[in-house]
Amino acid sequence: MSVQRPKARARKAGRREQGVALVMVLTVIGIITALVAELTQNTATAFQVAVSERDRLKAEYLAKSGINLTRLLISKETEIRRVVAPMYSMVLHRSPPQMNVWTFADDILAPFANLKGAKLASGPGLDFGQMKGLTDTGGTFEVVALPENTRLNVNIPLAPDPGAQRSLAMQLYALTGGFQTQSPYDSMFNKIDSDGQLTTRLDIVSDVIDWWDPDDQRTVFDPGALTITAAGGEDDVYSRFADPYVVKNAAFDSLEELRMVRGITDDFWATFVQSDPDDPRTRRMTIYGQGAVNPNEALPQVLLARVCSFVPEQPLCNDQLQAMAFTQLLNTARSILPIPWFTTATDFLNFIQGPNGKSGATDLYPMLLTMLGKDMPLMKWVPINIPADRLAGLQNAFVTRAGIFTIQATGRVGHTSVRVATVVNFDDRWTPPPPAPGRAMNLGIVHHYRID
């Protein structure tokens, strides 16, 4: 039996210890690597979050700048109108109405939104460097502005109106194709909706009115007699829902609240309320205003609904091809000259009366057909005959001046975007509810403000 010498045992122990040390070193290196990787990842994430928050803050204030600059532009409309009045009179042979400066806000404010892009677009003839307050912000903003009185008001009018219920009923019925002999929308009102109810066109007309009228009785609209009556309880249908609730019996606080009304499904919303959720220009309804419609910018469907609420028996109201001709001619005219065509409500009434309207330079109907060519059968409609007893009502149903505006601005920095939407009242007759003192400001009174 051999005996191991002390030195040999020491060498073997040393080699074992060296192996343990190597394992320990590798373990420590692995731990440090994991910690460094996690620290790097956390630092990179924190940096990206900080960059995103920075860009979001910049985008938000760019959008707010777009809102404020558009408010300033609208407040200066009177001065701008004086400048363009001679040119407008030369083209249409009449004095200009309120000019739609808000329509061009995105182009007018381009140097503030994107200085570099504005310089490239303007060419060498215009030096933006000489203008105060202009600098490269590292982002941009886009603005969409429109007057609320170019949409159909489904809410309680701002001023008391005893005929508001009947007027809204007829407008909603016309907008949804009720007066047309064969409406393309008929199939929408002949099927069970998501609440398990068969909601007809007349049901929706009644339910919208019942949401804000003060009584508890159901509104009944008779499109044949054009009358409004009351019968039954307005909460009966809502009590049968899986999640029942009651009618509000007060004004709409937002347009989105309209979705609480029976029958306002996604299909109805996309067809009659707003087809593009990101573009307020596609919206046909509003909750602001008195009910008078601005013919200079209102969608053709909204104009027809307002007209047909007075003369539903006319071919323009009950013939789909006639309505298409009206829509086509009006849209074509606006694409040729994106300016307000009507100085007064009477100008618009002359327009819809076609050849039966007053002749002369102020009659836009023959002038447009001359511009587009005489052989335009798709843009001609049977002239409207306005009975004398309805003429005054029709004139009061249209107004060529706007006071309440929706302004939507989207700020963009890098891949980050922020949208700010507001409703501003520029009516100089506005006063706060009593007993609060005050008056309208030049930049308007904000009724609604939202940041997305």
LUMGUNU-404843 format. One record per residue (C-alpha): residue in one letter; z, x, y; residue number from 1. Coordinates in steps of 0.02 Angstrom, whole numbers. Layout:
N
+----+--------+--------+--------+-----+
| aa |      w |      u |      v |   i |
+----+--------+--------+--------+-----+
|  a |      Z |      X |      Y | NUM |
...
+----+--------+--------+--------+-----+
This chain:
452
+----+--------+--------+--------+-----+
| aa |      w |      u |      v |   i |
+----+--------+--------+--------+-----+
|  m |      0 |      0 |      0 |   1 |
|  s |    -57 |     75 |    164 |   2 |
|  v |     51 |     73 |    317 |   3 |
|  q |    -38 |     41 |    484 |   4 |
|  r |      1 |    170 |    615 |   5 |
|  p |     74 |    114 |    784 |   6 |
|  k |    -76 |    175 |    884 |   7 |
|  a |   -198 |     77 |    777 |   8 |
|  r |    -91 |    -80 |    794 |   9 |
|  a |    -89 |    -57 |    983 |  10 |
|  r |   -278 |    -40 |    990 |  11 |
|  k |   -303 |   -200 |    891 |  12 |
|  a |   -179 |   -294 |   1000 |  13 |
|  g |   -269 |   -231 |   1156 |  14 |
|  r |   -435 |   -295 |   1092 |  15 |
|  r |   -357 |   -466 |   1059 |  16 |
|  e |   -284 |   -470 |   1234 |  17 |
|  q |   -453 |   -423 |   1307 |  18 |
|  g |   -532 |   -572 |   1218 |  19 |
|  v |   -401 |   -692 |   1288 |  20 |
|  a |   -428 |   -623 |   1462 |  21 |
|  l |   -615 |   -653 |   1448 |  22 |
|  v |   -584 |   -834 |   1397 |  23 |
|  m |   -464 |   -857 |   1541 |  24 |
|  v |   -588 |   -783 |   1665 |  25 |
|  l |   -728 |   -894 |   1602 |  26 |
|  t |   -614 |  -1046 |   1612 |  27 |
|  v |   -563 |  -1004 |   1790 |  28 |
|  i |   -745 |   -976 |   1838 |  29 |
|  g |   -791 |  -1146 |   1762 |  30 |
|  i |   -651 |  -1234 |   1855 |  31 |
|  i |   -698 |  -1149 |   2019 |  32 |
|  t |   -881 |  -1194 |   1992 |  33 |
|  a |   -837 |  -1377 |   1964 |  34 |
|  l |   -726 |  -1378 |   2118 |  35 |
|  v |   -860 |  -1296 |   2223 |  36 |
|  a |   -993 |  -1417 |   2158 |  37 |
|  e |   -881 |  -1566 |   2195 |  38 |
|  l |   -837 |  -1496 |   2366 |  39 |
|  t |  -1021 |  -1467 |   2402 |  40 |
|  q |  -1065 |  -1643 |   2346 |  41 |
|  n |   -924 |  -1719 |   2448 |  42 |
|  t |   -973 |  -1617 |   2600 |  43 |
|  a |  -1156 |  -1664 |   2583 |  44 |
|  t |  -1109 |  -1847 |   2560 |  45 |
|  a |   -993 |  -1843 |   2710 |  46 |
|  f |  -1130 |  -1758 |   2812 |  47 |
|  q |  -1258 |  -1891 |   2763 |  48 |
|  v |  -1134 |  -2029 |   2803 |  49 |
|  a |  -1099 |  -1949 |   2972 |  50 |
|  v |  -1286 |  -1933 |   3006 |  51 |
|  s |  -1313 |  -2114 |   2953 |  52 |
|  e |  -1170 |  -2175 |   3063 |  53 |
|  r |  -1236 |  -2071 |   3207 |  54 |
|  d |  -1411 |  -2141 |   3185 |  55 |
|  r |  -1343 |  -2317 |   3167 |  56 |
|  l |  -1245 |  -2300 |   3329 |  57 |
|  k |  -1398 |  -2232 |   3419 |  58 |
|  a |  -1507 |  -2370 |   3346 |  59 |
|  e |  -1380 |  -2503 |   3400 |  60 |
|  y |  -1379 |  -2442 |   3579 |  61 |
|  l |  -1567 |  -2426 |   3581 |  62 |
|  a |  -1576 |  -2609 |   3528 |  63 |
|  k |  -1449 |  -2655 |   3662 |  64 |
|  s |  -1554 |  -2561 |   3789 |  65 |
|  g |  -1705 |  -2663 |   3735 |  66 |
|  i |  -1605 |  -2823 |   3759 |  67 |
|  n |  -1543 |  -2774 |   3932 |  68 |
|  l |  -1713 |  -2711 |   3992 |  69 |
|  t |  -1794 |  -2873 |   3934 |  70 |
|  r |  -1664 |  -2974 |   4028 |  71 |
|  l |  -1704 |  -2871 |   4183 |  72 |
|  l |  -1891 |  -2900 |   4157 |  73 |
|  i |  -1869 |  -3089 |   4142 |  74 |
|  s |  -1760 |  -3091 |   4299 |  75 |
|  k |  -1904 |  -3010 |   4395 |  76 |
|  e |  -2033 |  -3139 |   4341 |  77 |
|  t |  -2044 |  -3217 |   4515 |  78 |
|  e |  -2093 |  -3051 |   4595 |  79 |
|  i |  -2219 |  -3015 |   4457 |  80 |
|  r |  -2295 |  -3188 |   4479 |  81 |
|  r |  -2330 |  -3154 |   4662 |  82 |
|  v |  -2429 |  -2999 |   4614 |  83 |
|  v |  -2537 |  -3083 |   4482 |  84 |
|  a |  -2561 |  -3248 |   4576 |  85 |
|  p |  -2730 |  -3200 |   4656 |  86 |
|  m |  -2804 |  -3147 |   4489 |  87 |
|  y |  -2738 |  -3301 |   4400 |  88 |
|  s |  -2809 |  -3417 |   4534 |  89 |
|  m |  -2978 |  -3330 |   4522 |  90 |
|  v |  -2988 |  -3364 |   4334 |  91 |
|  l |  -2913 |  -3539 |   4319 |  92 |
|  h |  -2932 |  -3602 |   4498 |  93 |
|  r |  -2751 |  -3652 |   4518 |  94 |
|  s |  -2586 |  -3572 |   4563 |  95 |
|  p |  -2495 |  -3490 |   4418 |  96 |
|  p |  -2344 |  -3566 |   4332 |  97 |
|  q |  -2199 |  -3460 |   4271 |  98 |
|  m |  -2283 |  -3306 |   4195 |  99 |
|  n |  -2243 |  -3258 |   4016 | 100 |
|  v |  -2187 |  -3080 |   4055 | 101 |
|  w |  -2071 |  -3085 |   3904 | 102 |
|  t |  -2222 |  -3094 |   3788 | 103 |
|  f |  -2272 |  -2919 |   3844 | 104 |
|  a |  -2096 |  -2847 |   3846 | 105 |
|  d |  -2131 |  -2731 |   3699 | 106 |
|  d |  -2282 |  -2655 |   3789 | 107 |
|  i |  -2205 |  -2649 |   3963 | 108 |
|  l |  -2046 |  -2565 |   3900 | 109 |
|  a |  -2138 |  -2442 |   3787 | 110 |
|  p |  -2093 |  -2288 |   3895 | 111 |
|  f |  -1908 |  -2331 |   3877 | 112 |
|  a |  -1925 |  -2365 |   3691 | 113 |
|  n |  -2033 |  -2217 |   3641 | 114 |
|  l |  -2072 |  -2095 |   3781 | 115 |
|  k |  -2176 |  -1979 |   3672 | 116 |
|  g |  -2281 |  -2122 |   3604 | 117 |
|  a |  -2304 |  -2195 |   3779 | 118 |
|  k |  -2367 |  -2027 |   3843 | 119 |
|  l |  -2494 |  -2016 |   3703 | 120 |
|  a |  -2551 |  -2195 |   3730 | 121 |
|  s |  -2566 |  -2182 |   3919 | 122 |
|  g |  -2673 |  -2026 |   3923 | 123 |
|  p |  -2677 |  -1900 |   4066 | 124 |
|  g |  -2691 |  -2029 |   4205 | 125 |
|  l |  -2507 |  -2078 |   4206 | 126 |
|  d |  -2362 |  -1956 |   4220 | 127 |
|  f |  -2203 |  -2032 |   4150 | 128 |
|  g |  -2111 |  -1871 |   4193 | 129 |
|  q |  -2100 |  -1930 |   4374 | 130 |
|  m |  -2005 |  -2087 |   4325 | 131 |
|  k |  -1815 |  -2085 |   4332 | 132 |
|  g |  -1711 |  -2128 |   4181 | 133 |
|  l |  -1844 |  -2087 |   4052 | 134 |
|  t |  -1803 |  -1964 |   3914 | 135 |
|  d |  -1837 |  -1939 |   3730 | 136 |
|  t |  -1698 |  -2034 |   3641 | 137 |
|  g |  -1742 |  -1978 |   3465 | 138 |
|  g |  -1780 |  -2156 |   3415 | 139 |
|  t |  -1867 |  -2314 |   3471 | 140 |
|  f |  -1844 |  -2501 |   3490 | 141 |
|  e |  -1953 |  -2655 |   3473 | 142 |
|  v |  -1927 |  -2817 |   3568 | 143 |
|  v |  -1975 |  -2998 |   3530 | 144 |
|  a |  -1933 |  -3128 |   3663 | 145 |
|  l |  -1975 |  -3313 |   3671 | 146 |
|  p |  -1919 |  -3465 |   3770 | 147 |
|  e |  -1817 |  -3591 |   3670 | 148 |
|  n |  -1906 |  -3740 |   3749 | 149 |
|  t |  -2062 |  -3695 |   3652 | 150 |
|  r |  -1975 |  -3759 |   3494 | 151 |
|  l |  -1923 |  -3933 |   3437 | 152 |
|  n |  -1742 |  -3965 |   3485 | 153 |
|  v |  -1648 |  -4042 |   3337 | 154 |
|  n |  -1481 |  -4040 |   3427 | 155 |
|  i |  -1394 |  -4153 |   3552 | 156 |
|  p |  -1486 |  -4130 |   3719 | 157 |
|  l |  -1392 |  -4027 |   3848 | 158 |
|  a |  -1397 |  -4176 |   3967 | 159 |
|  p |  -1355 |  -4354 |   3910 | 160 |
|  d |  -1508 |  -4447 |   3846 | 161 |
|  p |  -1490 |  -4623 |   3774 | 162 |
|  g |  -1659 |  -4609 |   3689 | 163 |
|  a |  -1623 |  -4441 |   3606 | 164 |
|  q |  -1604 |  -4511 |   3430 | 165 |
|  r |  -1768 |  -4606 |   3431 | 166 |
|  s |  -1860 |  -4461 |   3514 | 167 |
|  l |  -1799 |  -4335 |   3385 | 168 |
|  a |  -1835 |  -4453 |   3240 | 169 |
|  m |  -2016 |  -4473 |   3294 | 170 |
|  q |  -2039 |  -4287 |   3324 | 171 |
|  l |  -1967 |  -4238 |   3155 | 172 |
|  y |  -2070 |  -4372 |   3069 | 173 |
|  a |  -2227 |  -4309 |   3155 | 174 |
|  l |  -2188 |  -4125 |   3121 | 175 |
|  t |  -2169 |  -4158 |   2936 | 176 |
|  g |  -2336 |  -4251 |   2929 | 177 |
|  g |  -2265 |  -4427 |   2923 | 178 |
|  f |  -2394 |  -4506 |   3037 | 179 |
|  q |  -2543 |  -4428 |   2946 | 180 |
|  t |  -2637 |  -4537 |   2823 | 181 |
|  q |  -2641 |  -4399 |   2692 | 182 |
|  s |  -2517 |  -4264 |   2736 | 183 |
|  p |  -2520 |  -4097 |   2644 | 184 |
|  y |  -2329 |  -4105 |   2642 | 185 |
|  d |  -2310 |  -4269 |   2547 | 186 |
|  s |  -2274 |  -4182 |   2382 | 187 |
|  m |  -2121 |  -4095 |   2457 | 188 |
|  f |  -2032 |  -4261 |   2478 | 189 |
|  n |  -2065 |  -4334 |   2306 | 190 |
|  k |  -1956 |  -4223 |   2196 | 191 |
|  i |  -1773 |  -4198 |   2154 | 192 |
|  d |  -1693 |  -4062 |   2260 | 193 |
|  s |  -1560 |  -3935 |   2210 | 194 |
|  d |  -1420 |  -4060 |   2246 | 195 |
|  g |  -1490 |  -4181 |   2118 | 196 |
|  q |  -1548 |  -4301 |   2252 | 197 |
|  l |  -1719 |  -4374 |   2290 | 198 |
|  t |  -1729 |  -4337 |   2476 | 199 |
|  t |  -1876 |  -4419 |   2564 | 200 |
|  r |  -1950 |  -4377 |   2733 | 201 |
|  l |  -1856 |  -4522 |   2811 | 202 |
|  d |  -1693 |  -4464 |   2732 | 203 |
|  i |  -1708 |  -4294 |   2815 | 204 |
|  v |  -1748 |  -4373 |   2983 | 205 |
|  s |  -1593 |  -4482 |   2969 | 206 |
|  d |  -1479 |  -4344 |   2905 | 207 |
|  v |  -1521 |  -4221 |   3044 | 208 |
|  i |  -1475 |  -4352 |   3174 | 209 |
|  d |  -1320 |  -4407 |   3079 | 210 |
|  w |  -1255 |  -4229 |   3077 | 211 |
|  w |  -1227 |  -4229 |   3266 | 212 |
|  d |  -1216 |  -4412 |   3318 | 213 |
|  p |  -1035 |  -4468 |   3350 | 214 |
|  d |  -1030 |  -4622 |   3236 | 215 |
|  d |  -1001 |  -4636 |   3048 | 216 |
|  q |  -1148 |  -4753 |   3014 | 217 |
|  r |  -1310 |  -4696 |   2936 | 218 |
|  t |  -1459 |  -4686 |   3052 | 219 |
|  v |  -1612 |  -4782 |   2991 | 220 |
|  f |  -1782 |  -4742 |   3067 | 221 |
|  d |  -1924 |  -4867 |   3044 | 222 |
|  p |  -2089 |  -4775 |   3074 | 223 |
|  g |  -2185 |  -4938 |   3074 | 224 |
|  a |  -2085 |  -5022 |   3210 | 225 |
|  l |  -2035 |  -4854 |   3287 | 226 |
|  t |  -1854 |  -4911 |   3298 | 227 |
|  i |  -1683 |  -4838 |   3261 | 228 |
|  t |  -1546 |  -4944 |   3179 | 229 |
|  a |  -1383 |  -4910 |   3087 | 230 |
|  a |  -1334 |  -4963 |   2911 | 231 |
|  g |  -1208 |  -4898 |   2783 | 232 |
|  g |  -1103 |  -4742 |   2782 | 233 |
|  e |  -1176 |  -4571 |   2823 | 234 |
|  d |  -1055 |  -4476 |   2708 | 235 |
|  d |  -1100 |  -4569 |   2549 | 236 |
|  v |  -1231 |  -4444 |   2488 | 237 |
|  y |  -1127 |  -4290 |   2530 | 238 |
|  s |   -978 |  -4360 |   2433 | 239 |
|  r |  -1083 |  -4356 |   2273 | 240 |
|  f |  -1121 |  -4170 |   2285 | 241 |
|  a |  -1044 |  -4049 |   2160 | 242 |
|  d |   -951 |  -3974 |   2309 | 243 |
|  p |   -931 |  -4126 |   2423 | 244 |
|  y |   -906 |  -4117 |   2611 | 245 |
|  v |   -922 |  -4232 |   2761 | 246 |
|  v |  -1044 |  -4244 |   2905 | 247 |
|  k |   -994 |  -4143 |   3058 | 248 |
|  n |  -1027 |  -4276 |   3191 | 249 |
|  a |  -1041 |  -4141 |   3324 | 250 |
|  a |  -1175 |  -4027 |   3393 | 251 |
|  f |  -1252 |  -3888 |   3290 | 252 |
|  d |  -1171 |  -3720 |   3332 | 253 |
|  s |  -1314 |  -3620 |   3257 | 254 |
|  l |  -1485 |  -3655 |   3184 | 255 |
|  e |  -1424 |  -3591 |   3015 | 256 |
|  e |  -1301 |  -3736 |   3012 | 257 |
|  l |  -1454 |  -3847 |   2985 | 258 |
|  r |  -1448 |  -3789 |   2803 | 259 |
|  m |  -1291 |  -3896 |   2781 | 260 |
|  v |  -1396 |  -4052 |   2807 | 261 |
|  r |  -1453 |  -4142 |   2651 | 262 |
|  g |  -1633 |  -4102 |   2603 | 263 |
|  i |  -1648 |  -3940 |   2704 | 264 |
|  t |  -1700 |  -3835 |   2555 | 265 |
|  d |  -1776 |  -3661 |   2555 | 266 |
|  d |  -1949 |  -3738 |   2543 | 267 |
|  f |  -1915 |  -3854 |   2690 | 268 |
|  w |  -1845 |  -3708 |   2791 | 269 |
|  a |  -1995 |  -3595 |   2758 | 270 |
|  t |  -2118 |  -3736 |   2797 | 271 |
|  f |  -2044 |  -3822 |   2948 | 272 |
|  v |  -1904 |  -3712 |   3019 | 273 |
|  q |  -1949 |  -3528 |   3007 | 274 |
|  s |  -2079 |  -3454 |   2890 | 275 |
|  d |  -2032 |  -3272 |   2922 | 276 |
|  p |  -1844 |  -3240 |   2933 | 277 |
|  d |  -1871 |  -3077 |   3027 | 278 |
|  d |  -1990 |  -3148 |   3158 | 279 |
|  p |  -1920 |  -3281 |   3276 | 280 |
|  r |  -2097 |  -3316 |   3337 | 281 |
|  t |  -2128 |  -3413 |   3176 | 282 |
|  r |  -1982 |  -3529 |   3212 | 283 |
|  r |  -2023 |  -3711 |   3250 | 284 |
|  m |  -1849 |  -3778 |   3286 | 285 |
|  t |  -1707 |  -3740 |   3406 | 286 |
|  i |  -1533 |  -3803 |   3448 | 287 |
|  y |  -1548 |  -3764 |   3635 | 288 |
|  g |  -1624 |  -3867 |   3774 | 289 |
|  q |  -1652 |  -4042 |   3835 | 290 |
|  g |  -1801 |  -4083 |   3725 | 291 |
|  a |  -1946 |  -4054 |   3846 | 292 |
|  v |  -2073 |  -3935 |   3769 | 293 |
|  n |  -2163 |  -3793 |   3857 | 294 |
|  p |  -2349 |  -3813 |   3815 | 295 |
|  n |  -2393 |  -3636 |   3870 | 296 |
|  e |  -2312 |  -3553 |   3720 | 297 |
|  a |  -2258 |  -3687 |   3598 | 298 |
|  l |  -2335 |  -3682 |   3425 | 299 |
|  p |  -2477 |  -3811 |   3407 | 300 |
|  q |  -2377 |  -3904 |   3273 | 301 |
|  v |  -2230 |  -3923 |   3393 | 302 |
|  l |  -2344 |  -3985 |   3532 | 303 |
|  l |  -2423 |  -4112 |   3416 | 304 |
|  a |  -2253 |  -4173 |   3360 | 305 |
|  r |  -2202 |  -4200 |   3541 | 306 |
|  v |  -2365 |  -4288 |   3587 | 307 |
|  c |  -2364 |  -4396 |   3432 | 308 |
|  s |  -2187 |  -4454 |   3466 | 309 |
|  f |  -2267 |  -4556 |   3607 | 310 |
|  v |  -2440 |  -4599 |   3539 | 311 |
|  p |  -2428 |  -4594 |   3348 | 312 |
|  e |  -2575 |  -4713 |   3330 | 313 |
|  q |  -2700 |  -4587 |   3400 | 314 |
|  p |  -2822 |  -4498 |   3280 | 315 |
|  l |  -2751 |  -4329 |   3334 | 316 |
|  c |  -2585 |  -4385 |   3257 | 317 |
|  n |  -2641 |  -4467 |   3096 | 318 |
|  d |  -2795 |  -4366 |   3047 | 319 |
|  q |  -2767 |  -4195 |   2971 | 320 |
|  l |  -2939 |  -4130 |   3023 | 321 |
|  q |  -2908 |  -4182 |   3203 | 322 |
|  a |  -2742 |  -4088 |   3203 | 323 |
|  m |  -2828 |  -3934 |   3133 | 324 |
|  a |  -2959 |  -3940 |   3271 | 325 |
|  f |  -2823 |  -3947 |   3404 | 326 |
|  t |  -2730 |  -3802 |   3323 | 327 |
|  q |  -2888 |  -3697 |   3308 | 328 |
|  l |  -2944 |  -3721 |   3488 | 329 |
|  l |  -2771 |  -3688 |   3561 | 330 |
|  n |  -2743 |  -3531 |   3457 | 331 |
|  t |  -2917 |  -3467 |   3501 | 332 |
|  a |  -2888 |  -3496 |   3686 | 333 |
|  r |  -2723 |  -3402 |   3680 | 334 |
|  s |  -2802 |  -3257 |   3587 | 335 |
|  i |  -2938 |  -3242 |   3720 | 336 |
|  l |  -2817 |  -3244 |   3867 | 337 |
|  p |  -2631 |  -3229 |   3820 | 338 |
|  i |  -2575 |  -3308 |   3983 | 339 |
|  p |  -2500 |  -3478 |   4025 | 340 |
|  w |  -2646 |  -3600 |   4031 | 341 |
|  f |  -2555 |  -3749 |   4107 | 342 |
|  t |  -2477 |  -3749 |   4280 | 343 |
|  t |  -2403 |  -3924 |   4261 | 344 |
|  a |  -2373 |  -4051 |   4124 | 345 |
|  t |  -2521 |  -4150 |   4194 | 346 |
|  d |  -2636 |  -4003 |   4157 | 347 |
|  f |  -2584 |  -4011 |   3975 | 348 |
|  l |  -2606 |  -4199 |   3967 | 349 |
|  n |  -2782 |  -4179 |   4037 | 350 |
|  f |  -2814 |  -4050 |   3902 | 351 |
|  i |  -2763 |  -4161 |   3756 | 352 |
|  q |  -2866 |  -4304 |   3826 | 353 |
|  g |  -3020 |  -4196 |   3802 | 354 |
|  p |  -3179 |  -4262 |   3887 | 355 |
|  n |  -3081 |  -4414 |   3945 | 356 |
|  g |  -2967 |  -4304 |   4049 | 357 |
|  k |  -2998 |  -4271 |   4233 | 358 |
|  s |  -3157 |  -4174 |   4258 | 359 |
|  g |  -3175 |  -4021 |   4367 | 360 |
|  a |  -3114 |  -3844 |   4368 | 361 |
|  t |  -2939 |  -3894 |   4312 | 362 |
|  d |  -3000 |  -3972 |   4150 | 363 |
|  l |  -2976 |  -3836 |   4019 | 364 |
|  y |  -3054 |  -3930 |   3874 | 365 |
|  p |  -3237 |  -3917 |   3928 | 366 |
|  m |  -3206 |  -3745 |   4003 | 367 |
|  l |  -3144 |  -3678 |   3836 | 368 |
|  l |  -3287 |  -3756 |   3740 | 369 |
|  t |  -3407 |  -3676 |   3863 | 370 |
|  m |  -3325 |  -3507 |   3839 | 371 |
|  l |  -3329 |  -3523 |   3650 | 372 |
|  g |  -3498 |  -3606 |   3637 | 373 |
|  k |  -3547 |  -3790 |   3642 | 374 |
|  d |  -3574 |  -3805 |   3455 | 375 |
|  m |  -3393 |  -3794 |   3403 | 376 |
|  p |  -3367 |  -3949 |   3294 | 377 |
|  l |  -3213 |  -3875 |   3211 | 378 |
|  m |  -3127 |  -3865 |   3380 | 379 |
|  k |  -3164 |  -4041 |   3443 | 380 |
|  w |  -3053 |  -4191 |   3421 | 381 |
|  v |  -3061 |  -4374 |   3466 | 382 |
|  p |  -2993 |  -4386 |   3644 | 383 |
|  i |  -2820 |  -4461 |   3664 | 384 |
|  n |  -2804 |  -4619 |   3765 | 385 |
|  i |  -2633 |  -4622 |   3845 | 386 |
|  p |  -2573 |  -4799 |   3885 | 387 |
|  a |  -2513 |  -4819 |   4063 | 388 |
|  d |  -2338 |  -4870 |   4009 | 389 |
|  r |  -2315 |  -4707 |   3912 | 390 |
|  l |  -2390 |  -4586 |   4038 | 391 |
|  a |  -2229 |  -4555 |   4134 | 392 |
|  g |  -2133 |  -4523 |   3973 | 393 |
|  l |  -2263 |  -4398 |   3914 | 394 |
|  q |  -2259 |  -4306 |   4079 | 395 |
|  n |  -2070 |  -4290 |   4067 | 396 |
|  a |  -2086 |  -4228 |   3888 | 397 |
|  f |  -2169 |  -4065 |   3943 | 398 |
|  v |  -2116 |  -3930 |   4063 | 399 |
|  t |  -2201 |  -3766 |   4109 | 400 |
|  r |  -2044 |  -3672 |   4157 | 401 |
|  a |  -1922 |  -3591 |   4035 | 402 |
|  g |  -1737 |  -3560 |   4062 | 403 |
|  i |  -1661 |  -3514 |   3893 | 404 |
|  f |  -1731 |  -3367 |   3794 | 405 |
|  t |  -1705 |  -3288 |   3625 | 406 |
|  i |  -1718 |  -3099 |   3637 | 407 |
|  q |  -1721 |  -2995 |   3478 | 408 |
|  a |  -1725 |  -2805 |   3484 | 409 |
|  t |  -1732 |  -2687 |   3337 | 410 |
|  g |  -1677 |  -2506 |   3365 | 411 |
|  r |  -1739 |  -2373 |   3244 | 412 |
|  v |  -1681 |  -2194 |   3221 | 413 |
|  g |  -1747 |  -2104 |   3068 | 414 |
|  h |  -1729 |  -2221 |   2919 | 415 |
|  t |  -1592 |  -2323 |   3003 | 416 |
|  s |  -1624 |  -2485 |   3096 | 417 |
|  v |  -1509 |  -2607 |   3187 | 418 |
|  r |  -1560 |  -2778 |   3250 | 419 |
|  v |  -1478 |  -2865 |   3397 | 420 |
|  a |  -1517 |  -3047 |   3433 | 421 |
|  t |  -1457 |  -3145 |   3582 | 422 |
|  v |  -1488 |  -3310 |   3672 | 423 |
|  v |  -1483 |  -3296 |   3861 | 424 |
|  n |  -1486 |  -3436 |   3990 | 425 |
|  f |  -1577 |  -3394 |   4153 | 426 |
|  d |  -1569 |  -3569 |   4226 | 427 |
|  d |  -1507 |  -3547 |   4405 | 428 |
|  r |  -1432 |  -3722 |   4398 | 429 |
|  w |  -1312 |  -3672 |   4259 | 430 |
|  t |  -1127 |  -3689 |   4293 | 431 |
|  p |   -982 |  -3658 |   4173 | 432 |
|  p |   -888 |  -3805 |   4098 | 433 |
|  p |   -756 |  -3871 |   4217 | 434 |
|  p |   -631 |  -3821 |   4278 | 435 |
|  a |   -693 |  -3641 |   4263 | 436 |
|  p |   -780 |  -3579 |   4421 | 437 |
|  g |   -939 |  -3476 |   4421 | 438 |
|  r |  -1127 |  -3478 |   4437 | 439 |
|  a |  -1279 |  -3410 |   4347 | 440 |
|  m |  -1308 |  -3222 |   4357 | 441 |
|  n |  -1475 |  -3138 |   4387 | 442 |
|  l |  -1475 |  -3065 |   4211 | 443 |
|  g |  -1430 |  -3232 |   4133 | 444 |
|  i |  -1282 |  -3303 |   4038 | 445 |
|  v |  -1265 |  -3253 |   3855 | 446 |
|  h |  -1243 |  -3402 |   3738 | 447 |
|  h |  -1259 |  -3308 |   3573 | 448 |
|  y |  -1249 |  -3125 |   3521 | 449 |
|  r |  -1268 |  -3052 |   3348 | 450 |
|  i |  -1287 |  -2875 |   3277 | 451 |
|  d |  -1363 |  -2850 |   3105 | 452 |
+----+--------+--------+--------+-----+
